[in-house]
Amino acid sequence: MSWALVMLIALAIDALVGWPDKLYRAIGHPVTWLGALIDRLDKRLNRDADSPAKRRKLGEASACLAIAAAAGAAGLAAWLLPDGTLGLMLASVLAWPLIAARSLHDHVAPVAEALARDDLDQARAEVAKIVGRDVSVLDEAGISRAAIESLAENSSDGVVAPLFWGLLLGLPGIAAYKAINTLDSMIGHRSPRHEDFGRFAARLDDWVNWLPARLTGLIFAAVSGNPGHAVTIMRRDAKRHRSPNAGWPEAAMAAALDCRLSGPRAYHDRVAEEPWLNPDSPDPLAPDLKRALALYRRAMWLVAAMLAAIALLVGF
């Protein structure tokens, strides 16, 4: 089976229909199923009374169990698939919910629409759905910056990385990646509760996103109109970011839009003094967020073209 063609069809299905609300209300979503399992493991095994070493070991075991459950179910499904066109289409349908290209665009677009109407209150409400920072203090530039950063980072986590691992390892690969990414979002943060229990999950997420994040940055650079400049800024600034991976697509996006990203941001309990990416450029504003969405759409077309080229090269 051509996994490149499977991932291309899955991306096309997602781009056309996303994950419909009626379907979500009826059966939920694979990520919510994974989230329920991770939440159960966290509540049962992450105990305050345990030593840090024990919590780390139980966190490792929990992560492995969640990943094995996702990859095992996907592997069984792949094994049961029939040959030929029917199997190809069924595999594409199974991969479809693990790609978030449409969802990402549809979460950021309302922020841009609210800013275009000069409705800062609505824009803050919309951006609060996609970022964890304190949105009450954000002006137009802060809202635009938060939305663009989320769009850039999640282009890797939500689209390029799952497609990358699905291309390499088929359905088990994309399912395992999604489990790792969900683990990181739920238990991989440095809070008192998850500092030890989620350490393995956070590091694993860094590892599996290392190459896709850099590939996403190169894709943004390729569609930026000035690839050489974007690559130069990306290589210079990406390492300034607190994340070993998120800085690559964010720095490329900053260069492509000729604006600065990252920088200081307020959370509800603290202020994070982050360095700027592309610091010599101005803050982004509402028109830049619209340009970021256009850049994202061009990037998705390029991703689709790359998958089609790989499918042709290796044969259907």
N, C-alpha and C positions, 0 to 999 in steps of 0.2 A: 504493500500500500504506500502511496506517495503521501507522506505526512506534510510535505510542503503544500500539496493541493488541498489536503484536509484543512490545514490552518488557513489557507486562502479562502476557502468556502466558509469556514467558521467566522472569519473576519467579515466577510461579505454579509452573512446572516445578521451578525451583531450590528453592523453599520446600518442595515435596513430596518431592523425591528427592535434592537436593544433587548431588554428583558421586560416584556409587557407587564404592566401593573396587575392585570387579571391573572396572569400566570404566577406572579409573585404571591398574590393573595391566595391562590389555590394550592401551591406547593412550596412556596418560599424560594430559596435560591441555594445552589451548592455551597456558596460561601457562608450562608446562614447555617447550613447543616454542619459545616466544619466548625463554625463559631460555637455552635451548641456543644459539640464534642469538646472543644478546647476549654470552654467555660466550665464544663463539668469536671474536667481533669484539674483545672485550676482550683476550683472550690474544694475538691476532695483531697488533692495531694499537696497543695501549696499551703502549709501550716505554719503559722507564726512561731509556734513552739519549737519547730525543728531548727537544727543548726544550719548556717549558711551552706556548708558542704552538702548536707543532706538535701536541702532545697535545690541546689544546683543539679544533683544527680536525679532527683525526681522530675525536675524541669526537663532534663535531657531525655528521660524515659517518656515523659508526656509528649514532647515534640516528636520523638521517633514513632510513638504510637499513632499520633494524628497523621503524620506523613505516610506511614505504612497503610493506614486505613484508606486514605485518599488514593494513593498509588495502587494499592491492591484492588480496590473496587474498579478503578479505571483499567487496570491490567486485565481483570476478569472480563470486563465489558469488551475490551479490544480483542481478547481471545475468542469471545463468542460471536464476534461480528462475521457476517457472511462475506464471501469473496465478491469482487466485482464492484459495479457502480453502487449497488444497494449498500454494501459495507462502507464504501467511501462516504456516501451521504449520511449514513447513521453515525459514523465517526465524527463527521463535521458537526452534526447536531449535538453530539455529546461534548465536543470541545467548545461550542458556541458560548455557553454561559460563563466560561472561564476567561473570556476576553471582555474588556470593559471599554472599548473604543467609543461606542455610542453613549454609554452612561457618563463617561468623563466629559465629553463635549456637552451633553445635556445638563450637567451640573454647573459647568462654568458659564455657559451661554446666558442664563438668567442674571448673573452678576453683571455681565456686559450690557444687557438690555436695561437693567435698572440704572446703571451709571449713565447710559445714553439719555435717559429721561431725567437725569440729575436727582434721582430718588435715592439719596444716600442711605436712608433708613432701610429701604427694601434691599439695597445692595449689600448692606451689612448683614441682613437676615439671610440672604442667599449665600454669601461667602462663609457665614458661620456653619453652613452645612458641609463644607469641604475642608475647613482648617480648624486647628485647635487653639489658635491664639485668641486674645481678647479683642473682639471686633468692635466693641463699643468705643474704642479710642481711635479707630481708623478713619482717615479722611479719604478723598478720592484716590490719592496716590497709594495709600496703605492698602486699600481694598483691591486696587488693580494689581499691586505687587503680590499680595497674598494669593489672588486667583491665578496669576500667571505662574507663580512658583508651584502651586498645586498642579496646574495643567502640565508643566514641564516634568515634574517628578513622577507624577502618576502615568504619564505617557510611557515611561519605562516600566514601572511596577504593574500597571494595569493592561498594557498592550504588548509592548515589545518583548518583555521578559517572558510572559506566558507563551507567546508565539515562538520565541527562541527555544524554550525547553520542549515545547510540543513538536517543533521541527526536528530536534535532536533525538527525543526519546518517546515521541508519540503521546498517546493519551495518558500513560502513567507519568510521563515527564511534565505535562502541563498541569495535571492534578497535584503532583507532588509539589511543584512550584507554588501553586495556589495555596496549598496547606502551609507551606513555609511562610509565605507572605501574610497569611491570616494569623498565624502564630505570632509573627513579629508585631503586627498591629494590635494584638490583644494582650500579649504578655512580654513583648520585647522592649518595653520602655523602662527607663531608669527611675522607677518609683521604689519606695521602701518595700512594697509588696513583691515587686517583680525584678528587683536588682539581681537576685541570685536565681530565682526560679526561671526567669526568662532570658538569662544570659546566653545560653546555647542557641535559643531561637533567634535572638538578635544577630549573633555572629553568623549563623547559617544564612540568614537573610542577606547579610552583607556579602557573603561568598557567592550566592546564586545570582545576585544582581550585579556583580562586578563587571562582567562583560556586557550584559544588556544595557546597563546605564551608559556606558561609553559608546555603544552602538547607537543608542537613542540620541546622544549628543551629536554624533556624526550625521545622523539622518536629519536632525534639525539644521545643522550646518549646510548640508547638501541642498536643502530647499530654501535657504535663507536669502539667496540672491548674491551673497558674497561669502562663499564657503571658506576661502582662505582666511579672511578676517575672523569669522566665527570660530574656526578651529584654533586660531592663535589665542583668542580670548579664552576659549574653553580650556586649552592646555595650561594657560597662565593662571586662571582663577579657580578652576574646579577644586583644587586641593585646599583652597581656603575654607571650603564649606565644612560644617561640623560632621556631615555624613561622608563616608568614603565614596559614595555613589551618586547621591542626589545632585551634587555640585556639577556633574558633567552635563546632564540635560539642561539644568538651570542656567549654567554659564553660557551654553550655546544659545539658549533662548534669549538671554540678556543681550548677547552680541547681535543676534539676528534682528532684534527690535530696537537696538541702540538705546537701551535703558539699563538702569542698575537694579539688581535684585538682591535678595537676602537682606543683610543688614540687621540692625536692632529690631526686635519685635517683642510686644508685651503679651505675656500669658496671664492667666487669672491670679497666679501666685508669685510671679517673678517677671523680670525683664531679661531677655536673652540678648547679650551684646554680640551679635554675629557680624563677621566682616562682610563687606559688600562684594558682590560679583559685578564685574564691569563698572568699577566705582567712578570713573570719570564721565559717565553718561548721566542724564537726568533721570528722575523718578518716572515710572510709567504712569500714564493717565488712561482715561476711558478709551480713547482711540487705539492705544497700544494693546489693550486687552482684546479688542476686536481683531487687531492684526495678529495677535498671538493665536486666536482661534483659527484664523485663516492659515497661519503657518502650520498649526496642528493638522488641519485637514490635508494640506499638501504633503505633510509627513506621512499621514496614513495612506495616501495614494502611493507614495514611494514604497512604503512597507508592502503594500499589495503587489506592486510591480516586482519587488525583490522576490517575494514568495512565488509569483508566477514564473519568473526567470529560473528559479531553482527547480520548480516542478518540471519545466521544459527541459532543463539540463539533465536531470536524473531520470526523466521519463515518467509518464503518467502511470 
